[in-house]
Amino acid sequence: MDFNKFQKECKRTANPDLTYSEAALNWALGIAGEAGEYCELIKKSEFHGKMLNKDAAKKELGDVLYYVAMAATNLCLDLES
C-alpha cells in the first residue's frame, strides 16, 4: 500500500472548512473513538467469550488509519516520511 496515496485520498472526505484547531481535535477524537471501538471488540472476545469478528476489527482499524492519515495531514506530515 502506498500510504501517501492513501493519505491523499482520505482528504477527499474531510471537511475543508475546519480551522487547524478544529481539525486537530476532530482527528484526535476520531482516533480515540475508533481505537476504543477496536479495543471493545478485543475485550469482548477475550473476557466475555464472544467470537472475534475479524471483519469488524478490520473496519475499525481502517477507521483508525483514516483518522491517523488526516491527523498527519493536518500537521503537514507525510505518512511515509
Buried (B, 14 or more C-beta within 10 A) or exposed (E): EEBBEBBBEBEEEBEEEBEEEEBBEBBEEBBEBBBEBBEEBEEBBEEEEEEEEEEEBEBBBEBBBBBBBBBBBBEEEEBEE
